Amino acid sequence: MKSNDSSLRGEADVFQDLLADALAIQDRFVAEPRLKTTGIGHLKSRGVEGLKQDAAELAAKYLKRRVEAKLA
């Protein structure tokens, strides 16, 4: 039973991470003027510096998880 509880906790952690990532980029979605009622649009680029920052943050997050998994 313990392994099931820990896997559910792990899934909840992943869900929280995904939700936080989705909310963080919400302001970058832009509706096309003609199609704004349909939800069709595009994602504004953050530029090269923004992409570098995103990559660094993701690398740090996953490195931390790998270290925690090895310690567990």
Rosetta constraint file for C-alpha pairs under 8 A:
AtomPair CA 1 CA 5 HARMONIC 6.47 0.50
AtomPair CA 2 CA 6 HARMONIC 6.25 0.50
AtomPair CA 3 CA 7 HARMONIC 6.11 0.50
AtomPair CA 4 CA 8 HARMONIC 6.20 0.50
AtomPair CA 5 CA 9 HARMONIC 6.23 0.50
AtomPair CA 6 CA 10 HARMONIC 6.11 0.50
AtomPair CA 7 CA 11 HARMONIC 6.16 0.50
AtomPair CA 8 CA 12 HARMONIC 6.14 0.50
AtomPair CA 9 CA 13 HARMONIC 6.22 0.50
AtomPair CA 10 CA 14 HARMONIC 6.30 0.50
AtomPair CA 11 CA 15 HARMONIC 6.12 0.50
AtomPair CA 12 CA 16 HARMONIC 6.12 0.50
AtomPair CA 13 CA 17 HARMONIC 6.23 0.50
AtomPair CA 14 CA 18 HARMONIC 6.19 0.50
AtomPair CA 15 CA 19 HARMONIC 6.06 0.50
AtomPair CA 16 CA 20 HARMONIC 6.09 0.50
AtomPair CA 17 CA 21 HARMONIC 6.18 0.50
AtomPair CA 18 CA 22 HARMONIC 6.14 0.50
AtomPair CA 19 CA 23 HARMONIC 6.16 0.50
AtomPair CA 20 CA 24 HARMONIC 6.09 0.50
AtomPair CA 21 CA 25 HARMONIC 6.66 0.50
AtomPair CA 22 CA 26 HARMONIC 6.25 0.50
AtomPair CA 25 CA 29 HARMONIC 7.44 0.50
AtomPair CA 28 CA 43 HARMONIC 5.56 0.50
AtomPair CA 28 CA 44 HARMONIC 5.16 0.50
AtomPair CA 28 CA 45 HARMONIC 7.59 0.50
AtomPair CA 29 CA 41 HARMONIC 7.02 0.50
AtomPair CA 29 CA 42 HARMONIC 5.81 0.50
AtomPair CA 29 CA 43 HARMONIC 4.52 0.50
AtomPair CA 29 CA 44 HARMONIC 6.20 0.50
AtomPair CA 30 CA 41 HARMONIC 5.53 0.50
AtomPair CA 30 CA 42 HARMONIC 5.48 0.50
AtomPair CA 30 CA 43 HARMONIC 6.09 0.50
AtomPair CA 30 CA 44 HARMONIC 6.80 0.50
AtomPair CA 31 CA 35 HARMONIC 6.80 0.50
AtomPair CA 31 CA 36 HARMONIC 4.90 0.50
AtomPair CA 31 CA 39 HARMONIC 6.41 0.50
AtomPair CA 31 CA 40 HARMONIC 5.96 0.50
AtomPair CA 31 CA 41 HARMONIC 4.12 0.50
AtomPair CA 31 CA 42 HARMONIC 6.54 0.50
AtomPair CA 32 CA 36 HARMONIC 5.45 0.50
AtomPair CA 32 CA 40 HARMONIC 6.40 0.50
AtomPair CA 32 CA 41 HARMONIC 4.77 0.50
AtomPair CA 32 CA 42 HARMONIC 7.39 0.50
AtomPair CA 35 CA 39 HARMONIC 6.74 0.50
AtomPair CA 35 CA 40 HARMONIC 5.83 0.50
AtomPair CA 35 CA 41 HARMONIC 7.36 0.50
AtomPair CA 36 CA 40 HARMONIC 6.34 0.50
AtomPair CA 36 CA 41 HARMONIC 7.26 0.50
AtomPair CA 46 CA 50 HARMONIC 4.93 0.50
AtomPair CA 46 CA 51 HARMONIC 6.54 0.50
AtomPair CA 47 CA 51 HARMONIC 6.27 0.50
AtomPair CA 48 CA 52 HARMONIC 6.18 0.50
AtomPair CA 49 CA 53 HARMONIC 6.17 0.50
AtomPair CA 50 CA 54 HARMONIC 6.16 0.50
AtomPair CA 51 CA 55 HARMONIC 6.16 0.50
AtomPair CA 52 CA 56 HARMONIC 6.19 0.50
AtomPair CA 53 CA 57 HARMONIC 6.15 0.50
AtomPair CA 54 CA 58 HARMONIC 6.16 0.50
AtomPair CA 55 CA 59 HARMONIC 6.09 0.50
AtomPair CA 56 CA 60 HARMONIC 6.16 0.50
AtomPair CA 57 CA 61 HARMONIC 6.12 0.50
AtomPair CA 58 CA 62 HARMONIC 6.17 0.50
AtomPair CA 59 CA 63 HARMONIC 5.97 0.50
AtomPair CA 60 CA 64 HARMONIC 6.10 0.50
AtomPair CA 61 CA 65 HARMONIC 6.41 0.50
AtomPair CA 62 CA 66 HARMONIC 6.18 0.50
AtomPair CA 63 CA 67 HARMONIC 6.27 0.50
AtomPair CA 64 CA 68 HARMONIC 6.18 0.50
AtomPair CA 65 CA 69 HARMONIC 6.03 0.50
AtomPair CA 66 CA 70 HARMONIC 6.24 0.50
AtomPair CA 67 CA 71 HARMONIC 6.29 0.50
AtomPair CA 68 CA 72 HARMONIC 6.19 0.50
